[in-house]
Amino acid sequence: MQIIEPCGFPLTTKALKRAVMDYGNLAQVERVPDADSFFEDAQKSGERVVLFTTLGAIPLQSFRFQPNDRLLFGRESAGVPEDVHNRCDARVVIPLVEGARSINVATAASIGLFEALRQTEGNCSQS
C-alpha cells in the first residue's frame, strides 16, 4: 500500500496500529512524496492507475481490472485534486442508492480491492 503525501488523515504509529488492529504485520505501507512520484513509478512499471471517484464514468460492476492495476482512492471529504483525476488511466464509481453522497474511504477501498482481486486472481471464492 502506498500513501501519497501530503496524507489526508493522521498516519501516526498509534493511529495506524488502531486502524489495522491485528493485521498490521500483513501491511507494507510506503509513503510516496507526491503525486508526480506516484504516477512516474506507475508509468515506469507499466501499471494503470484506476481512480475510485464519485465522478467516475464506469460503474464498478462494468469495469475490467488488470493484474497490474494500481487502485487510487482520494480523501473522503474532497476526493483527489483535478490534476490527479485527469492523470488517471481509468475512473470507476461504486454505485450507491439514490440520495447517498458517498461511502468512507476504507469501505470503498475494501469493495474495490475485493472486486479487483476477484477478477484477476480468483482468490475470492464463493462458499
N, C-alpha and C positions, 0 to 999 in steps of 0.2 A: 504494500500500500504506500502511496506517495501522498504527501500533504504539500500543496503548493503554498508557499509563503507569499504574502502575509496570511497566516491562518485565521479563519473566521470565527474561531472558538478557542477557549483556553485549552492548551495542549501541554499542560504540566504533567509531570510524572504521576502525581496524585490523581489528576483528572483522567488520565489515560488508564491508570490501574482500575479506577472505579468503572469506567466505561466498558473495558474489555473483560472485567471480572476474572474468571479462571482461564480465559483464552489468550491472555497476553503473551504467553510463550509461543503461540502459533502465529502471531502477527509480526511481520517485519515492516516497520514503519521507517520510511525515508523522507526527510524534509528536502523539498526542491526549492531553490532560492527564489524562483519566479516563474511565471507562465512561459516566458521565452525559453528557458532551460527545459521545461517540461515538453513543449512542442518540438524543440530541436532534437531531444532524445527520442521522442516517438517517431519522428521522421527518419532519423538515422537507423532506428530499429525496424522500420517498415511497418509500424503499427498505426492502425486507425484510432483516432480519438473520437469516442462516442459520448456525446453530451446528453445527460438526462436533464430535461428542462420542461417547465410548464408551457414554454413556447415551441415545443417540439412539433415537427411536421409528421413524424411517423409514429403511430401508436406502437407500444412495446410488443404487442402480440403479432404485429406485422413485420417487425424488424428482424433481419437475419444477421446474427452475430458471427464473427470470425474468431478463430482461436487466439489471434494476436491482438485483439481489440483492447484498448485502454478505456475504461469506463470513467467518466468525469462527472462529478456532482458538485454543484455550487452551494453557496450559502442559503440557508433556509429563508432568510429574510429578503435577499436580493438576487439570488441566482449567481450567475457569472457576469463579469463585465462584457459589454457588447463586443469588444475586440477579441476576447477569448471565445465568445459564442461564434463569431464569424470564422475563427480558425479551425473549428472542429470539422471532422470529416462527415459526421452524421449527428442528427438531433433526434432524440427519442422522448416521447411523452408517455408517462404512466397514466392511463385513463382513470378518471375519477367520476363519481356520480356528479350530476349537475349541481352546481352551487358550492361544491367543495373547492377550496382555494388551492391547497397543496397538502402534501404529507411531509413529515420530517425527513431530514437527510438520511438518518440511519435506516429508516424503513424503506426509503427509496433505494438506497444502496443494497439493502438485503434483497429486495424484489428484483432489481436489475442484475445483480450478481447471480442470483439463482437462475434466472432465465438465460443469461449468457452461458453459464455452466451446463445447464440442461441441454442447450442447443449444441454446444461444442465438445463437451466431454462425456455426456451421457452418464455422469456420476450421480445424478439426482433421480434415482429410480422410484417408481411408484410402488406403494405397498398395497 
